[in-house]
């Protein structure tokens, strides 16, 4: 298992983005991904950081590619996404 941090910018209000993210938790869990933490920079609520537990960074990236439309509709600006992978 790995801990994957994802940092990105959003084009919507954080609460609106988070509602979509929260609604997708069952889908994440069914794909072996667990949300550990979600938040935004205190001085920039448009910059979000998520901590996930998953088999690997590649598993998270594959999940995101398969759910690209939902992710973009949430306000997530895909091209700003930065991934970091750490041992669990």
C-alpha positions in Angstrom: 0.0 0.0 0.0 1.0 3.6 -0.6 -0.1 7.0 0.5 -0.8 9.2 -2.4 -1.0 13.0 -2.1 -2.7 14.9 -4.8 -2.6 18.7 -5.0 -4.6 20.7 -7.6 -6.6 23.8 -8.2 -10.3 24.0 -8.5 -12.5 26.3 -10.6 -15.5 26.1 -8.2 -16.1 26.9 -4.5 -14.4 24.3 -2.3 -17.7 23.2 -0.7 -19.2 22.6 -4.2 -16.1 20.6 -5.3 -16.1 18.6 -2.0 -19.8 17.6 -2.4 -19.0 15.9 -5.7 -15.9 14.3 -4.1 -17.8 13.1 -1.1 -20.5 11.6 -3.3 -17.9 9.5 -5.1 -16.5 7.8 -2.0 -18.2 4.5 -2.6 -16.7 4.4 -6.1 -13.2 5.1 -4.7 -13.6 2.4 -2.1 -14.8 -0.1 -4.6 -11.6 0.6 -6.5 -9.4 0.0 -3.4 -8.8 3.7 -2.7 -9.4 5.1 0.8 -9.6 8.9 1.5 -7.4 9.8 4.5 -7.7 13.6 4.4 -9.1 16.4 2.3 -8.4 20.1 2.6 -7.4 23.4 1.0 -4.6 25.9 1.6 -5.7 28.4 4.3 -4.7 31.4 2.2 -5.9 29.9 -1.1 -9.2 27.9 -0.9 -8.8 27.1 -4.6 -5.8 24.9 -4.0 -6.9 21.5 -2.7 -4.9 18.6 -1.3 -6.1 15.0 -0.9 -4.3 12.2 0.9 -5.3 8.7 -0.3 -4.4 5.2 0.6 -4.1 2.9 -2.4 -2.2 0.0 -3.8 0.0 2.4 -5.8 0.1 5.8 -7.5 -0.7 4.1 -10.8 -3.9 2.7 -9.3 -5.0 6.2 -8.4 -4.0 7.6 -11.8 -5.9 4.8 -13.5 -9.0 5.5 -11.4 -8.8 9.2 -12.3 -8.5 8.5 -16.0 -11.5 6.3 -15.9 -13.5 8.9 -14.1 -12.2 12.0 -15.9 -15.6 13.4 -16.8 -16.8 13.4 -13.2 -13.5 14.9 -12.0 -13.6 17.7 -14.5 -17.3 18.4 -13.8 -16.4 18.8 -10.1 -14.3 21.8 -10.9 -10.9 20.0 -10.6 -8.5 21.7 -13.1 -6.8 18.6 -14.4 -3.6 20.3 -15.8 -2.8 21.6 -12.3 -2.6 18.2 -10.7 0.6 17.1 -8.9 1.0 13.6 -7.5 3.3 12.4 -4.7 3.6 8.8 -3.5 5.0 7.8 -0.1 5.4 4.5 1.6 2.5 3.6 3.9 
